[in-house]
Amino acid sequence: MPSIAVIGAGITGVTTAYALSRRGYDVTVYDRERYAAMQTSFANGGQLSVSNAETWTQLSTVLKGIKWMFRKDAPLLVNPKPDWHKLSWMAEFCGNIPRYEANTIETVRLALAAREHLFAWAEQESIDFDLETRGILHIYADQKGLDHATRVNRMLAAGGLQRDKVSPEAMRDIEPALTGDFVGGYFTPSDATGDIHKYTRGLAAACERRGVTFRYDTEVSQVSHDAEGVAVHHGSAGSGHLSVVRDQNTARVDEITRHDGVVMCAGMHSRRLAAQLGDRVNIYPVKGYSITIPLHDETSQAAAPWVSLLDDDAKIVTSRLGKDRFRIAGTAEFNGENRDIRNDRVAPLVAWCRRLFPDIDTEHVIPWAGLRPMMPSMLPRVGAGSRSGVFYNTGHGHLGWTLSAATAELVAERIAADLPVGADQHTLREAS
């Protein structure tokens, strides 16, 4: 039975481990946190949103980024400080503008496939994750935004998604709690919402029941490749037990565990680890924020929407997580590996809530920020690397949960072709 290492226990790592365990692989998942889904998969917007598949690779995105560069509350904020990684990523992003339509359609197809797997796995493993299948309503306050949505709708339809144009009156029938003036919207009844953290933790537990090994509190410092397979160099996270030279005569050496193959699902850290294996995976960490509002009183519970909303102008999404939680998420911040939770970035989310849902009590909100691992094409890197036994399932950006199950199945199928269960691994390595 081939042994496969999965680096990362976020949503992509756990779905990958699950897909591999179903095919009979011996899977070990490495993660620096104490539990699964403690970083980017902890408190995202909660949407399983095929309708949000439009890629950002447009000239208008670049112009907005320049325009908003010095506005602290901007939906898209770029730190103007020069940085080679950021500049190279943005150059490749601009190079993908001609692929905007094709990549959007491909994202729709991936998201539709993923949805079927995600729901089936949750049902099979009895995972409770506050699922709401009430659809997602895109809202527009001006005609320009609605006209753009109409153009996007043609791409979504080409990918296989049905999304319906609705009037302001129909919007309030769909979600009676909605207030404000809107020119119209688009409604996708097949989209859904839920708690990504609860889903990932539930699926991780299912993986463990299937025999998957999780090595938590484990920092992977290096992944190396040779004729015998893949070696994962690791130590205890936070203990200082990494390969660090203290002085000329003293070095701490990691533990090394060997595997037949490795799947990189390490989010923003995939770039560094991929370089050690001779691959270029140009992921940039794009920070997003969310607030979770406890709905402690009946007035707040009645005022909060159950239908998920997406305000395209403000770049804000919402999810109702059960009776007593309301999540609002949004913004994109290009500021490197920075996890600071800034009040000037959280405040617009609270203000948006107060403007559209004034009866919700926002005295106690729980802010969060996570780093979305994003490729310049806005499509994840999925498949084999340049060396045998090396695979990638990473770089999903703002659609990690929405796409994760489909890309997990894709990479598992590729591994099954390259390292089939029951085959002699020495013979396979010699042949490669």
C-alpha positions as CSV (number, residue, x, y, z in Angstrom):
1,M,0.0,0.0,0.0
2,P,1.6,3.3,-1.1
3,S,2.3,5.8,1.7
4,I,1.2,9.4,0.9
5,A,2.0,12.5,3.0
6,V,-0.4,15.4,2.8
7,I,1.1,18.7,4.0
8,G,-1.6,20.8,5.5
9,A,-4.9,20.1,7.4
10,G,-7.0,22.8,6.1
11,I,-10.0,22.1,3.9
12,T,-7.9,21.1,0.9
13,G,-5.6,18.9,2.9
14,V,-8.4,17.1,4.7
15,T,-10.5,16.6,1.5
16,T,-7.4,15.2,-0.2
17,A,-6.7,12.8,2.7
18,Y,-10.3,11.7,2.6
19,A,-10.3,11.1,-1.2
20,L,-7.1,9.1,-0.9
21,S,-8.3,7.0,2.1
22,R,-11.3,6.0,0.1
23,R,-8.9,4.6,-2.6
24,G,-7.0,2.6,0.0
25,Y,-3.8,4.7,0.5
26,D,-1.9,4.9,3.7
27,V,-2.2,8.6,4.4
28,T,-0.4,10.8,6.9
29,V,-1.4,14.5,7.3
30,Y,1.1,17.0,8.7
31,D,0.0,20.3,10.2
32,R,1.6,22.9,12.5
33,E,-1.6,23.6,14.4
34,R,-3.1,21.5,17.2
35,Y,-6.3,20.8,15.3
36,A,-7.5,20.7,11.7
37,A,-8.9,23.9,10.0
38,M,-7.2,26.4,12.4
39,Q,-5.9,28.9,9.8
40,T,-7.6,30.0,6.5
41,S,-10.3,27.3,7.0
42,F,-11.3,28.6,10.4
43,A,-13.9,31.4,9.9
44,N,-14.3,32.2,6.2
45,G,-17.5,33.6,4.7
46,G,-19.2,30.3,4.8
47,Q,-20.5,30.2,1.2
48,L,-20.5,27.2,-1.1
49,S,-20.8,29.6,-3.9
50,V,-20.6,28.4,-7.5
51,S,-22.2,31.8,-8.3
52,N,-19.0,33.6,-7.1
53,A,-16.8,31.8,-9.6
54,E,-15.9,34.9,-11.6
55,T,-12.2,35.4,-11.5
56,W,-10.6,38.7,-10.6
57,T,-8.3,38.8,-13.6
58,Q,-9.7,41.9,-15.2
59,L,-8.2,45.3,-16.0
60,S,-10.9,46.9,-13.8
61,T,-9.5,45.0,-10.8
62,V,-6.0,46.4,-11.5
63,L,-7.4,50.0,-11.8
64,K,-9.4,49.6,-8.6
65,G,-6.3,48.4,-6.8
66,I,-4.4,51.5,-7.9
67,K,-7.3,53.8,-7.1
68,W,-7.9,52.4,-3.6
69,M,-4.2,52.0,-2.6
70,F,-4.3,54.7,0.0
71,R,-7.9,54.2,1.2
72,K,-7.7,52.1,4.4
73,D,-11.3,50.9,4.2
74,A,-11.1,49.9,0.5
75,P,-12.6,46.5,-0.4
76,L,-9.3,45.8,-2.2
77,L,-6.2,47.2,-0.5
78,V,-2.6,46.9,-1.8
79,N,0.4,47.7,0.4
80,P,2.5,50.0,-1.9
81,K,5.7,48.9,-0.4
82,P,7.8,47.2,-3.1
83,D,8.2,43.4,-2.8
84,W,9.5,41.1,-5.5
85,H,7.1,38.3,-4.8
86,K,4.1,40.6,-4.9
87,L,5.3,42.4,-8.1
88,S,6.0,39.0,-9.9
89,W,2.6,37.7,-8.8
90,M,0.8,40.9,-10.0
91,A,2.7,40.7,-13.3
92,E,1.4,37.1,-13.8
93,F,-2.1,38.2,-12.7
94,C,-2.1,40.8,-15.5
95,G,-0.8,38.1,-17.9
96,N,-3.9,36.1,-17.1
97,I,-6.4,38.8,-18.1
98,P,-6.9,37.3,-21.6
99,R,-7.9,34.1,-19.8
100,Y,-10.6,35.8,-17.7
101,E,-13.6,34.2,-19.4
102,A,-12.1,30.8,-19.9
103,N,-10.9,30.6,-16.3
104,T,-14.3,31.7,-14.9
105,I,-16.1,29.0,-16.9
106,E,-13.6,26.4,-15.7
107,T,-14.1,27.5,-12.1
108,V,-17.8,27.1,-12.4
109,R,-17.4,23.5,-13.7
110,L,-15.0,22.6,-10.8
111,A,-17.4,24.2,-8.3
112,L,-20.4,22.2,-9.6
113,A,-18.5,19.0,-9.4
114,A,-17.2,19.8,-5.9
115,R,-20.6,20.5,-4.5
116,E,-21.8,17.0,-5.3
117,H,-18.9,15.4,-3.4
118,L,-19.1,17.8,-0.4
119,F,-22.8,17.1,0.2
120,A,-22.4,13.3,-0.3
121,W,-19.4,13.1,2.1
122,A,-21.3,15.1,4.7
123,E,-24.3,12.8,4.5
124,Q,-22.2,9.6,4.5
125,E,-20.1,10.7,7.5
126,S,-23.0,12.4,9.4
127,I,-21.2,15.8,9.5
128,D,-23.3,18.6,11.1
129,F,-21.9,21.9,9.8
130,D,-24.9,24.3,9.9
131,L,-25.8,23.7,6.3
132,E,-28.4,26.0,4.8
133,T,-29.6,25.2,1.3
134,R,-31.5,28.5,0.8
135,G,-29.4,29.8,-2.1
136,I,-27.3,32.9,-2.5
137,L,-28.6,36.3,-3.5
138,H,-26.3,38.8,-5.2
139,I,-27.4,42.4,-4.5
140,Y,-26.8,45.5,-6.6
141,A,-27.3,49.2,-5.6
142,D,-26.6,50.6,-9.0
143,Q,-27.3,49.8,-12.7
144,K,-23.6,49.5,-13.6
145,G,-23.0,46.7,-11.1
146,L,-26.2,44.9,-12.3
147,D,-25.2,45.2,-15.9
148,H,-21.8,43.7,-15.2
149,A,-23.5,40.8,-13.3
150,T,-25.6,40.2,-16.5
151,R,-22.4,39.8,-18.5
152,V,-21.0,37.5,-15.8
153,N,-24.2,35.4,-15.9
154,R,-23.5,34.4,-19.5
155,M,-20.2,32.8,-18.4
156,L,-21.8,31.1,-15.4
157,A,-24.4,29.6,-17.7
158,A,-21.7,28.4,-20.1
159,G,-20.2,26.6,-17.2
160,G,-23.5,24.9,-16.3
161,L,-24.9,27.1,-13.5
162,Q,-28.4,28.5,-13.4
163,R,-28.6,31.9,-11.8
164,D,-31.8,34.0,-12.1
165,K,-32.2,37.8,-12.4
166,V,-34.6,39.1,-9.8
167,S,-36.3,42.5,-9.2
168,P,-36.0,44.5,-6.0
169,E,-39.5,43.3,-5.0
170,A,-38.5,39.6,-5.6
171,M,-35.3,40.2,-3.6
172,R,-37.4,41.0,-0.5
173,D,-39.6,38.0,-1.1
174,I,-36.5,35.8,-1.2
175,E,-35.1,37.5,2.0
176,P,-37.6,39.6,3.9
177,A,-35.0,40.8,6.4
178,L,-33.1,42.7,3.6
179,T,-33.3,46.5,3.8
180,G,-31.9,49.3,1.6
181,D,-32.4,50.5,-2.0
182,F,-31.4,48.1,-4.8
183,V,-31.9,48.1,-8.5
184,G,-32.0,44.4,-8.7
185,G,-30.1,41.2,-8.1
186,Y,-29.3,37.6,-9.1
187,F,-30.4,34.6,-7.2
188,T,-28.8,31.1,-7.3
189,P,-31.1,28.7,-5.5
190,S,-28.7,25.8,-5.8
191,D,-25.9,27.5,-3.8
192,A,-25.5,26.9,0.0
193,T,-23.7,28.0,3.1
194,G,-22.3,26.4,6.3
195,D,-19.5,26.4,8.8
196,I,-16.2,25.4,7.1
197,H,-14.5,24.8,10.4
198,K,-17.2,22.3,11.5
199,Y,-17.2,20.6,8.1
200,T,-13.4,20.2,8.0
201,R,-13.2,19.0,11.6
202,G,-16.0,16.5,10.9
203,L,-14.3,15.2,7.8
204,A,-11.0,15.0,9.6
205,A,-12.6,12.8,12.2
206,A,-14.0,10.6,9.4
207,C,-10.5,10.3,8.0
208,E,-9.2,9.1,11.3
209,R,-11.9,6.5,11.4
210,R,-10.7,5.3,8.0
211,G,-7.1,5.0,9.3
212,V,-5.6,8.3,8.3
213,T,-2.8,9.5,10.7
214,F,-2.8,13.2,11.7
215,R,0.5,14.6,13.0
216,Y,-0.6,17.9,14.6
217,D,1.7,20.4,16.3
218,T,4.2,19.5,13.6
219,E,6.2,22.0,11.5
220,V,7.4,20.8,8.1
221,S,10.7,22.5,7.4
222,Q,11.6,20.7,4.2
223,V,10.4,18.1,1.7
224,S,13.1,16.3,-0.3
225,H,13.0,13.8,-3.1
226,D,15.3,10.9,-4.1
227,A,15.2,7.5,-5.8
228,E,13.5,6.0,-2.8
229,G,10.6,8.4,-2.7
230,V,9.9,11.5,-0.6
231,A,11.3,12.5,2.8
232,V,9.4,14.9,5.1
233,H,11.6,16.8,7.5
234,H,9.6,17.9,10.5
235,G,9.8,18.9,14.2
236,S,7.4,20.1,16.9
237,A,5.8,23.4,16.0
238,G,6.7,26.2,18.3
239,S,9.4,24.2,20.1
240,G,12.4,25.5,18.2
241,H,13.0,21.9,17.0
242,L,13.7,22.9,13.4
243,S,16.8,22.7,11.4
244,V,18.5,25.7,12.9
245,V,22.3,26.1,13.2
246,R,22.8,27.6,16.7
247,D,26.6,28.1,16.2
248,Q,29.3,26.5,14.1
249,N,29.3,23.3,16.1
250,T,25.6,22.9,17.1
251,A,22.6,22.1,15.0
252,R,19.1,20.9,15.7
253,V,18.0,18.2,13.2
254,D,14.4,17.4,12.3
255,E,12.9,14.0,12.4
256,I,12.6,12.6,8.9
257,T,9.7,10.4,7.8
258,R,9.7,8.7,4.4
259,H,6.7,8.3,2.0
260,D,6.1,7.1,-1.5
261,G,4.4,10.4,-2.4
262,V,3.5,13.8,-1.1
263,V,0.6,16.2,-1.8
264,M,1.2,19.8,-1.1
265,C,-1.9,21.4,0.5
266,A,0.0,23.9,2.6
267,G,-1.6,27.1,1.6
268,M,0.8,30.0,1.3
269,H,3.6,27.7,2.5
270,S,3.2,25.6,-0.6
271,R,5.4,28.1,-2.5
272,R,8.4,27.6,-0.3
273,L,8.1,23.8,-0.1
274,A,7.5,23.5,-3.8
275,A,10.7,25.3,-4.5
276,Q,12.6,22.7,-2.5
277,L,11.2,20.1,-5.0
278,G,12.1,22.1,-8.1
279,D,8.6,23.4,-8.8
280,R,7.4,27.0,-9.0
281,V,4.0,27.5,-7.4
282,N,3.5,31.3,-7.3
283,I,1.0,31.6,-4.5
284,Y,0.5,34.9,-2.8
285,P,-1.3,35.3,0.6
286,V,-4.4,37.5,0.1
287,K,-5.8,38.5,3.5
288,G,-9.5,38.4,4.1
289,Y,-11.5,39.4,7.1
290,S,-14.7,38.2,8.8
291,I,-16.8,39.0,11.8
292,T,-19.1,36.6,13.5
293,I,-22.0,38.2,15.3
294,P,-23.6,36.3,18.2
295,L,-27.4,36.6,17.9
296,H,-28.2,36.5,21.6
297,D,-31.6,38.1,21.6
298,E,-34.8,37.4,19.7
299,T,-34.7,40.8,18.0
300,S,-31.3,40.1,16.4
301,Q,-32.3,36.6,15.4
302,A,-35.4,37.9,13.6
303,A,-33.4,40.7,12.0
304,A,-30.6,38.6,10.6
305,P,-31.1,37.1,7.1
306,W,-31.2,33.3,6.5
307,V,-30.6,33.6,2.8
308,S,-26.9,34.2,2.0
309,L,-26.0,37.5,0.5
310,L,-23.2,38.7,-1.7
311,D,-22.8,42.5,-2.2
312,D,-20.6,42.7,-5.3
313,D,-20.0,46.4,-4.9
314,A,-18.7,46.2,-1.3
315,K,-17.2,42.7,-1.9
316,I,-19.0,41.4,1.2
317,V,-20.7,38.0,1.8
318,T,-22.9,36.7,4.6
319,S,-23.9,33.4,6.0
320,R,-26.4,32.4,8.7
321,L,-24.7,29.8,10.9
322,G,-27.6,28.3,12.8
323,K,-30.1,30.2,14.9
324,D,-27.6,32.3,16.9
325,R,-24.6,33.2,14.6
326,F,-24.4,35.6,11.7
327,R,-21.1,35.8,9.7
328,I,-20.1,38.7,7.5
329,A,-16.8,38.5,5.5
330,G,-15.0,40.4,2.8
331,T,-12.2,42.6,1.6
332,A,-8.9,41.6,0.0
333,E,-5.6,42.8,1.3
334,F,-2.2,42.4,-0.4
335,N,0.2,42.8,2.5
336,G,2.4,39.7,2.5
337,E,2.4,37.2,5.4
338,N,0.6,39.5,7.8
339,R,-2.2,38.2,10.0
340,D,-2.9,41.4,12.0
341,I,-6.5,42.1,12.6
342,R,-6.9,45.8,11.8
343,N,-9.8,47.7,13.2
344,D,-10.0,49.9,10.0
345,R,-10.6,46.7,8.0
346,V,-13.1,45.2,10.4
347,A,-15.1,48.5,10.8
348,P,-16.6,48.5,7.3
349,L,-18.0,45.0,7.9
350,V,-19.7,46.2,11.1
351,A,-20.9,49.4,9.3
352,W,-22.4,47.4,6.4
353,C,-24.3,45.2,8.9
354,R,-25.7,48.3,10.7
355,R,-26.7,49.9,7.5
356,L,-28.6,46.9,6.0
357,F,-29.7,45.2,9.2
358,P,-30.0,47.9,11.8
359,D,-31.8,45.8,14.4
360,I,-29.0,43.3,14.8
361,D,-27.0,44.0,18.0
362,T,-23.4,44.5,17.0
363,E,-22.1,45.3,20.5
364,H,-20.1,42.0,20.6
365,V,-18.6,40.9,17.3
366,I,-15.8,38.4,16.9
367,P,-13.2,39.5,14.3
368,W,-11.0,37.2,12.3
369,A,-8.4,37.4,9.5
370,G,-7.0,34.6,7.3
371,L,-4.6,34.4,4.4
372,R,-6.1,33.0,1.2
373,P,-3.5,31.2,-0.9
374,M,-4.1,32.6,-4.4
375,M,-2.5,31.8,-7.8
376,P,-2.2,34.6,-10.4
377,S,-4.7,32.7,-12.7
378,M,-7.2,32.4,-9.9
379,L,-7.3,28.7,-10.6
380,P,-5.7,26.3,-8.1
381,R,-2.5,24.3,-8.9
382,V,-3.8,20.7,-9.1
383,G,-1.8,17.6,-10.3
384,A,1.7,16.2,-10.5
385,G,4.9,18.1,-10.0
386,S,8.1,17.8,-12.0
387,R,9.4,14.8,-9.9
388,S,7.7,11.4,-9.5
389,G,5.6,11.1,-6.4
390,V,5.1,14.9,-6.0
391,F,1.6,16.3,-6.3
392,Y,-0.1,19.6,-5.6
393,N,-3.6,20.6,-4.5
394,T,-3.2,24.2,-3.4
395,G,-3.8,27.9,-4.3
396,H,-7.6,27.9,-4.2
397,G,-7.8,31.6,-3.2
398,H,-11.3,32.8,-2.0
399,L,-13.0,29.6,-3.2
400,G,-11.1,27.0,-1.2
401,W,-14.2,25.3,0.3
402,T,-16.2,25.7,-2.8
403,L,-13.6,23.9,-5.0
404,S,-11.9,21.6,-2.5
405,A,-13.7,18.3,-3.0
406,A,-13.4,18.4,-6.8
407,T,-9.7,19.2,-6.7
408,A,-9.2,16.5,-4.1
409,E,-10.8,14.0,-6.4
410,L,-8.7,15.1,-9.3
411,V,-5.4,14.8,-7.5
412,A,-6.4,11.5,-6.0
413,E,-7.2,10.2,-9.5
414,R,-3.7,11.3,-10.7
415,I,-2.1,9.6,-7.7
416,A,-4.0,6.5,-8.4
417,A,-2.6,6.5,-12.0
418,D,1.0,7.3,-11.0
419,L,1.2,5.3,-7.7
420,P,-1.6,2.7,-7.9
421,V,-2.5,0.8,-4.8
422,G,-1.1,-2.8,-4.9
423,A,1.7,-1.9,-7.4
424,D,5.4,-2.5,-6.5
425,Q,6.6,0.9,-5.6
426,H,10.3,0.1,-6.3
427,T,9.4,-0.9,-9.9
428,L,7.4,2.2,-10.4
429,R,10.3,4.5,-9.2
430,E,12.7,2.7,-11.5
431,A,10.4,3.1,-14.4
432,S,10.0,6.9,-13.7
